[in-house]
Amino acid sequence: MKPKQYSIVFLTVITALSVLLMQPVFAQEDDSSEDSIIQQRITDLKERLATRVAELQSINKRSFFGILKEKTDTKFTVTYKESEKPIAADTETSFYTQNDVMKRTDTDIDSLEPGQSVTVFGSLDLDQKTIIAQTVIAQELPETMFGIVTAVDNSDGTFTVNADTSTVFDYEIGTTCSMYTGKKDTGKNLETCGLSKMSVDDLVIVRGKSDSTTISRAKALRILILPHPEKTVPDKQ
C-alpha cells in the first residue's frame, strides 16, 4: 500500500472514531439540555403558584373582633352583635393577652375563656366562612361603672361605688381624677382632683380593671366626678 493510501485510511479511521466518540457527548448534552428545560419549567410553575397563593391570601385576609363564645382544642367561636364567626387555629397560630396598658404576653389557646374580648387576624378558609387564625389577641378591657360614692378611705387609698352592686376601687399612683365644674367663664369645665376631693354621695363614672381574685374589688384607672342636684330641704311650716 502506498504512503498516500495509508494517509487516506488513517484519516478515515480518525474521522470515524471522532464521530463515534462525539455521539455520546452530543446525546449527553441533549439530555442535559432537556433536563434543564424541564427544571426551568418546574421553577416557573412554582413561582406562579407561590404568586397565586400570595394573591389569594391577600384577598382573603380578615380580622374580627368580638366575644369568645365557645372553644375546643383547635376551634372557637367569636360573636359580635348579630354576627358569629367560626375560628380555626393550627400550629402556626400565635396567641397573646393584652392588658389595659397595651402590654402583650405570649399565651396559648388553653388560656382563652368564654366571655373574653378577642381580636383575630387571619384569612378565610376554602369554605369562605371560617377564619384560619394567624394571630389571636385576648384583651383585658377596662370596665366602666356609673354610680354613687358610698365610702372614701383616704388612709387606705380606696373608695366604694354603689351601682347594681358595690365595688371597692383602689386609687393608685397612675389613677387620674377629674371633676366637672361647669365653669364656662374660665373655659375649663374640668378640674384635676384627687381622692381627697371625693366625698360620699358624689356621682362618679369610673373606668377600672377588675381584680382577678374578687369581683367586688378593682383598680381605678380614670375617675370623673359629676355634679348632681343639690338636696332640697323641705320648707318648715
Residue pairs with C-beta under 8 A, 6 or more apart in sequence:
1 9
57 123
60 123
60 124
60 128
61 121
61 122
61 123
62 120
62 121
62 122
62 123
62 124
62 131
63 119
63 120
63 121
63 122
64 78
64 80
64 85
64 87
64 119
64 120
64 131
65 78
65 80
65 117
65 118
65 119
65 120
66 78
66 79
66 80
66 83
66 85
66 117
66 118
67 78
67 79
67 80
67 115
67 116
67 117
67 118
68 76
68 77
68 78
68 112
68 113
68 114
68 115
68 116
68 117
68 118
68 138
69 76
69 77
69 78
69 79
69 84
69 114
70 76
70 77
70 114
71 77
71 109
71 112
71 114
73 109
74 88
74 89
74 90
74 109
75 86
75 87
75 88
75 89
76 87
76 89
76 109
76 112
77 84
77 85
77 86
77 87
78 84
78 85
78 87
78 118
78 120
79 85
85 120
85 131
86 129
86 130
86 131
87 120
87 122
87 130
87 131
87 133
87 136
88 125
88 130
88 131
88 132
88 133
89 95
89 109
89 133
89 136
90 132
92 134
93 109
93 122
93 133
93 134
93 135
93 136
94 106
94 134
94 135
94 136
95 106
95 107
95 108
95 109
95 111
95 112
95 136
95 138
96 104
96 105
96 106
96 107
96 135
96 136
96 137
96 138
97 104
97 105
97 107
97 111
97 137
97 138
97 139
97 140
98 104
98 105
98 137
98 138
98 139
98 140
99 105
99 140
99 209
100 140
100 141
100 142
100 209
100 221
104 137
107 138
109 136
111 138
112 118
112 136
112 138
116 138
116 139
117 138
117 139
117 141
118 136
118 137
118 138
118 139
119 136
119 137
119 139
120 131
120 133
120 135
120 136
120 137
121 133
121 134
121 135
121 136
122 131
122 132
122 133
122 134
122 135
123 131
123 132
123 134
124 130
124 131
124 132
125 131
125 132
140 209
142 207
142 208
142 209
142 221
143 207
143 208
143 209
143 210
143 218
144 205
144 206
144 207
145 161
145 163
145 167
145 205
145 206
145 208
146 163
146 204
146 205
146 206
147 161
147 162
147 163
147 203
147 204
147 206
148 161
148 162
148 163
148 201
148 202
148 203
148 204
149 159
149 160
149 161
149 162
149 198
149 199
149 200
149 201
149 202
149 203
149 204
150 160
150 161
150 162
150 166
150 200
151 159
151 160
151 200
152 158
152 159
152 160
152 195
152 198
152 199
152 200
153 159
154 195
154 196
157 170
157 171
157 172
157 195
158 168
158 169
158 170
158 171
159 168
159 169
159 171
159 195
159 198
159 220
160 166
160 167
160 168
160 169
161 167
161 169
161 204
161 206
165 216
166 216
167 208
167 216
167 217
167 218
168 216
168 217
168 218
169 206
169 208
169 217
169 218
169 219
169 220
170 217
170 218
170 219
170 220
171 177
171 194
171 195
171 220
171 223
172 219
172 220
174 221
175 219
175 220
175 221
175 222
175 223
176 192
176 221
176 222
176 223
177 192
177 193
177 194
177 195
177 197
177 198
177 222
177 223
177 224
177 225
178 190
178 191
178 192
178 193
178 222
178 223
178 224
178 225
179 190
179 191
179 192
179 193
179 197
179 224
179 225
180 189
180 190
180 224
180 225
180 226
180 227
181 188
181 189
181 190
181 191
181 227
182 189
182 227
183 189
190 224
193 225
197 225
198 204
198 223
198 225
201 228
202 225
202 226
202 228
203 225
203 226
203 227
203 228
204 223
204 224
204 225
204 226
205 223
205 224
205 226
206 220
206 222
206 223
206 224
207 220
207 221
207 222
207 223
208 218
208 219
208 220
208 221
209 218
209 219
209 221
210 217
210 218
211 217
211 218
211 219
